[in-house]
C-alpha cells in the first residue's frame, strides 16, 4: 500500500507559516505600542488603544491557528498528529517528529508500510 502525503504536508507547512506570521505581527504591534510613547499624549492614547485592539486580534488569531495545528490530522491514521489522550492524560507535543498515534515521520512523502 503506497500513499502520497505531499498535499497534506503542504497544508501543515501553511499552518506553520500562518502561525509564524501571526506571532511576528503581534510582536510588531507591541513594538509600535512602545514607540507610541514618543508621540504627543493626545495622539498616543488613541493609537495605543487601537494598537491594543489589533494586538488582541492577533493573540486570538495565534490561539486559533495553534488549535488547528494541535488537532491537525495525520495523513496515515487520521488521528491528531501532535495530540493524544492516554491513560496518563493528555499529551500535546507540537515539536513531534512522528505521529503520536501511528509513528509516521513528519514530512514523509509516501507510506511504504507493508500490510500483512
N, C-alpha and C positions, 0 to 999 in steps of 0.2 A: 504494500500500500504506500503510494507516494503522493504527497500533497504539497502544494505551493503556498507558502505563507507570506510571500513578499508584500502583498497588498495589506495584510493585517499589521505587519511591522511598520509599513509606511504610516498607517493610522496611529500607531504608538509613537513614532517619531514626531508626528504632527502634534500630538498631545504634549510631548515633552517640550517642543519649541513654543507652543502656546503658553505653557507654564513659565518657561524662562522669560518670555516677553512680558507677561503679566507681572512677574516679580521685578524685572528691571523697570517697568513703568511705575510700579508702586514706590520703588526706591527713588526714581527721578522726581516723583511728586513730593516725597519727603525732602529732597534736596531743594526743591523750589520753595517749600514752606520755610526752610531755614534761610534761604536767600531773601525771602519776603520781609525779614526783619530790617532790611536796609531800605525799604520803601517808606514813604510818609505814612504816618499812623492811620489816617482815614482810608487810604488805599489798602494798607496792609491787613486790616481787619476783614475787609470784604474778600480779598484774594486768599487769605488763609482759610476762611470759611469755605470758599469754593474749592480750594485745593483739598481740604479735609473731606468734602463730599466726594471728590474724584478719588481720593485715596481709599475711602470706604468702598467705593465701587470696585476698585482693583483688588482689595482684600477679599471681597465676596467672590470676584471672578477667580482669584487664586484658589479659594476653597472649593469652588465648583469644579475647576479643572483637576485639582488634586483628587477629588472624589471620583471623577471619571477615570483618572489614571489608576487609582487604587482598585477599582472594580472592572478594569479593562479585562476582557475575556481572552483566555489562552486560545490560540488558533487550533491546537490539537484537541484538548479535552473540553473546552467550553466553560471552564471554571475561571474565577478571577485569578489572573496571573500572579498578583502580588499579595493576595489576601486569602487567608484560610481560617476556618474555625475548627479547633480541635479540642481534645479533652483537657488541654492546659489553658484553653481560652482562645482569644482572637490573636492571629499573627498577621501583621501588616509589614511587609518588607519592601519598600519602594525601590531598594537597590538590588533586588533579587536578580541573579544571573540566570536562574532557572525557574520554571513554573513551580510554585509551591505545592501543586497537586500532582502533575504528571512528570515533572522534571525536564520538560522541553527547554533547551538552551535559548536564551534571548537572542534574537536576530538570526535564528536558524532559518535558512531559505526553504528547506524541504524536510520532510519527515521520512526517513528510510527505515523506520521501525518495522520489523517483520512481524506479521501476525501469525500466530500458531494455529 
